[in-house]
Amino acid sequence: MDHIKAVIFDLDNTILNRTMTFDVFTQSLIKTYFGHLESTEDISKRIIELDQDGYKDKPLLFNELLHELPWAEHPPHEELMEFYGREYVRSSVLMEEAREIVQHLRGKYRTGLITNGQTDIQYGKIDQLGIRDDYDHIIVSEEAGVKKPDPRIFQLALEHFGLTPKQCIYIGDHPVNDIQGAASVGMSTIWMKVNQPWQDSITTSPLHTIEHLSELKELL
């Protein structure tokens, strides 16, 4: 790996444990709005199911929740969006050993982060976790005006670092957005296998597949 100069990460379900973060948020939502119910286990499962691992458009998600869940009194949609923006950020949880691994890699490489999402939410989670200074460069799709898997967002990182694709390696959990997207500009990739299944239509292959960030110590 002597030719690698920069290691670039995805955020959700790579550095941030998005699954656990949304679980914590869901419990906060239930505690706030569904205290009138004796049992909320089914509601919790349904909220998580409708969220589609974070890929459901949030205004649409909360519109569905308003129509489907047994609210004591239906709050305004705007109120729920504000609640999400505040409480979801507060619920942020790191992947196990995420900060230790990134700081270890910073001893040898420059580090970057490329994440899809709303600027205030993504930076809010990053700052809630206190990890902004762990990365030499951060790109959020809304701010950049382009999102993964569009190759242009990866090209922005290359231009910032002044490096070629062969000098960078990208690590993420989504087979299309992360692995195929980064490969489309010529980066080597490492797939973080979490919730998103590999798709047969993908023509590229990651250099490595990992299930825990700690495995990067041996690979990089």
C-alpha positions in Angstrom: 0.0 0.0 0.0 3.0 2.3 -0.4 1.4 4.1 -3.3 -1.7 5.0 -1.2 -1.6 8.6 0.1 -5.2 9.2 1.2 -7.9 7.1 2.8 -11.4 8.3 2.3 -14.4 7.1 4.2 -18.2 7.1 3.9 -20.0 8.3 7.1 -23.3 6.4 7.7 -22.8 2.8 8.7 -19.0 3.1 8.1 -17.8 5.7 10.6 -21.1 6.4 12.3 -23.3 3.5 13.4 -26.3 4.6 11.5 -28.4 1.6 12.6 -27.9 2.2 16.3 -28.2 6.0 15.8 -31.7 5.6 14.3 -32.6 3.1 16.9 -31.8 5.6 19.6 -33.7 8.3 17.7 -36.7 6.0 17.3 -36.9 5.4 21.1 -36.7 9.2 21.6 -39.6 9.7 19.2 -41.7 7.0 20.9 -41.0 8.4 24.4 -42.0 11.8 23.3 -45.2 11.0 21.3 -46.4 7.5 22.3 -46.4 7.5 26.1 -50.1 6.8 26.0 -49.5 3.2 24.7 -48.7 0.2 26.9 -46.6 -1.5 24.2 -44.5 0.2 21.5 -42.4 -2.6 20.2 -44.5 -3.0 17.0 -44.3 0.8 16.4 -40.6 0.8 16.8 -40.2 -2.0 14.3 -42.5 -0.2 11.8 -40.6 3.1 12.1 -37.3 1.4 11.4 -38.8 -0.6 8.5 -40.3 2.5 6.8 -37.0 4.3 7.2 -35.3 1.8 4.8 -31.9 2.0 6.4 -31.9 5.7 6.0 -32.6 5.8 2.3 -36.3 6.9 2.6 -36.8 10.6 1.9 -37.4 12.1 5.4 -40.4 14.3 4.6 -42.0 11.3 3.0 -41.1 9.1 5.9 -42.7 11.4 8.4 -45.8 11.8 6.2 -46.2 8.1 6.2 -45.7 7.9 10.0 -48.4 10.6 10.5 -50.9 8.5 8.5 -50.0 5.1 9.9 -49.1 5.4 13.6 -51.6 5.6 16.5 -50.8 9.2 17.6 -52.7 10.5 20.7 -52.8 13.8 18.8 -51.3 14.3 15.3 -48.4 16.8 15.5 -47.8 19.1 12.5 -45.4 17.6 9.9 -43.1 20.6 10.4 -42.8 19.8 14.1 -41.7 16.2 13.4 -39.1 17.4 10.9 -37.7 19.8 13.5 -37.8 17.0 16.0 -35.8 14.7 13.6 -33.3 17.4 12.8 -32.6 17.9 16.5 -33.0 14.5 18.1 -31.4 12.4 15.3 -28.2 14.4 15.5 -28.2 14.1 19.3 -28.6 10.3 18.9 -25.3 9.9 17.0 -23.3 6.8 17.8 -19.8 5.9 16.4 -19.0 2.5 14.9 -16.8 0.5 17.3 -13.2 1.7 17.3 -14.0 4.2 14.5 -12.1 7.1 16.0 -9.1 5.0 17.1 -8.8 3.5 13.7 -9.0 6.8 11.8 -6.5 8.5 14.2 -4.2 5.5 13.7 -4.4 5.8 9.9 -3.7 9.6 10.1 -0.2 8.7 11.1 0.4 7.3 7.6 -2.3 8.8 5.3 -4.4 11.9 4.7 -8.0 11.3 5.6 -11.3 12.3 4.0 -15.0 11.8 4.3 -17.6 11.8 1.6 -21.2 11.5 2.7 -24.7 11.9 1.1 -27.2 13.9 2.9 -28.4 17.3 4.2 -25.6 19.6 5.1 -26.9 20.5 8.6 -27.8 16.9 9.5 -24.5 15.4 8.4 -22.2 18.1 9.9 -24.5 18.0 13.0 -23.7 14.3 13.5 -20.0 14.8 12.7 -19.8 17.6 15.4 -22.0 15.7 17.9 -19.4 12.9 17.6 -16.5 15.4 17.8 -14.7 14.0 14.8 -14.6 16.9 12.4 -10.8 17.4 13.0 -10.1 13.7 12.3 -10.5 14.4 8.6 -8.4 16.6 6.3 -11.4 17.1 4.0 -15.1 16.5 4.3 -17.6 16.6 1.4 -21.4 16.6 2.1 -23.5 16.0 -1.0 -26.0 18.8 -0.5 -23.2 21.3 0.0 -21.3 19.9 -3.0 -24.3 19.9 -5.3 -23.7 16.3 -6.3 -24.1 13.0 -4.6 -22.7 9.5 -4.7 -22.5 7.4 -6.8 -21.9 10.3 -9.3 -18.2 10.2 -10.0 -18.0 14.0 -9.8 -18.2 13.9 -6.0 -15.2 11.6 -5.8 -13.4 13.8 -8.3 -13.9 16.7 -5.9 -11.9 14.9 -3.3 -9.1 14.0 -5.7 -8.9 17.6 -6.7 -8.7 18.8 -3.1 -6.0 16.4 -2.2 -4.1 16.9 -5.5 -3.9 13.1 -5.9 -4.6 10.5 -8.6 -7.3 7.9 -8.1 -4.6 5.2 -7.7 -3.2 7.1 -4.7 -6.5 7.0 -2.8 -8.6 4.2 -1.3 -12.3 4.5 -0.5 -14.1 2.7 2.3 -17.9 2.5 2.5 -20.9 0.3 3.1 -23.1 0.8 0.1 -22.2 -1.4 -2.9 -23.5 1.1 -5.5 -23.1 4.5 -3.9 -19.7 3.8 -2.4 -17.9 0.9 -4.0 -19.2 1.3 -7.6 -19.1 5.1 -7.3 -15.5 5.3 -6.1 -14.4 2.6 -8.6 -15.9 4.6 -11.5 -13.1 7.2 -11.0 -10.4 4.6 -10.6 -10.1 4.4 -6.8 -9.5 1.1 -5.1 -12.2 0.3 -2.5 -12.9 -1.6 0.7 -16.5 -2.7 1.3 -17.7 -2.4 4.8 -20.4 -5.1 5.0 -23.2 -3.9 7.2 -26.8 -3.9 6.0 -26.7 -3.3 2.3 -26.5 -6.5 0.2 -24.1 -6.9 -2.7 -25.9 -6.6 -6.1 -25.3 -8.9 -9.0 -25.4 -6.0 -11.4 -22.3 -4.5 -10.0 -19.3 -5.1 -12.3 -16.5 -3.9 -10.0 -15.1 -5.7 -7.0 -13.7 -4.3 -3.8 -10.0 -4.8 -3.0 -11.1 -6.2 0.5 -14.4 -6.8 2.3 -14.5 -6.1 6.1 -17.1 -6.3 8.8 -15.3 -4.3 11.5 -13.1 -1.2 11.1 -10.5 -2.8 13.3 -9.6 -5.0 10.3 -8.1 -1.9 8.6 -5.1 -2.0 10.9 -3.9 -5.2 9.1 -4.9 -4.1 5.6 -3.6 -0.5 5.7 
